[in-house]
Amino acid sequence: MSDLDSGTILEKEKQEKLDEGDHERYSHYVKKNKIVESAVMGDAVIALCGKVWIPNRDPGKFPVCPTCQEIYEKLKR
């Protein structure tokens, strides 16, 4: 069973790039328990779209990643 099949609620999060492409930030969908784990342990998370980062900014300040949104919509069906 994959992580996505476990029925865990997904939560929006964001991606932070630390390079010249930093202007392209999005909120991403990540399993809620992974967000909590990251906050406690400081570990990186993996978004539905495959982006890997350590969350440290308010996801409400960024638009939702179109790829994550598309994947999430398919999972809801």
C-alpha positions in Angstrom: 0.0 0.0 0.0 1.4 3.4 -1.0 1.5 6.4 1.3 -1.3 8.0 -0.7 -3.5 4.9 -0.3 -3.5 5.2 3.5 -6.4 7.7 3.6 -4.3 10.4 5.3 -5.6 13.9 4.8 -3.4 15.9 2.5 -2.4 19.4 3.5 -1.2 22.3 1.3 2.4 23.3 1.7 4.9 25.2 -0.3 8.2 24.7 -2.0 11.2 26.9 -1.4 13.9 27.0 -4.0 17.2 28.4 -2.9 18.6 29.2 -6.3 17.9 31.9 -9.0 14.5 30.3 -9.7 13.4 31.4 -6.2 10.6 33.5 -7.8 8.7 30.3 -8.7 7.3 29.3 -5.4 4.1 27.3 -5.0 2.0 25.8 -2.3 2.2 22.0 -2.6 0.1 19.1 -1.4 1.9 16.9 1.1 0.6 14.2 3.6 -0.4 15.9 6.8 1.6 13.6 9.0 4.7 14.3 7.0 4.3 18.1 7.6 4.1 17.4 11.3 7.1 15.1 11.2 9.1 17.7 9.3 8.2 20.4 11.8 9.4 18.2 14.7 12.4 16.6 13.0 13.4 19.1 10.4 13.2 16.5 7.6 12.4 17.3 4.0 9.0 16.4 2.6 7.9 15.2 -0.8 4.9 16.8 -2.5 2.5 15.0 -4.8 4.3 16.4 -7.8 7.7 15.1 -6.5 9.2 18.3 -5.2 11.4 17.8 -2.2 12.1 20.6 0.4 12.0 21.5 4.0 8.9 23.6 4.7 9.6 26.9 6.5 7.2 29.5 5.0 3.5 30.2 5.1 2.0 28.2 2.2 -1.0 30.7 2.1 1.3 33.2 0.5 1.9 31.2 -2.7 -0.3 29.9 -5.5 -1.1 26.1 -5.5 1.2 24.0 -7.7 -0.8 23.1 -10.8 0.7 19.6 -10.9 -0.1 18.9 -7.3 -3.6 20.2 -7.8 -4.2 17.9 -10.8 -2.9 14.9 -8.9 -5.0 15.7 -5.8 -8.1 16.1 -7.8 -7.6 12.6 -9.4 -7.0 11.1 -5.9 -10.3 12.6 -4.6 -12.3 10.6 -7.2 
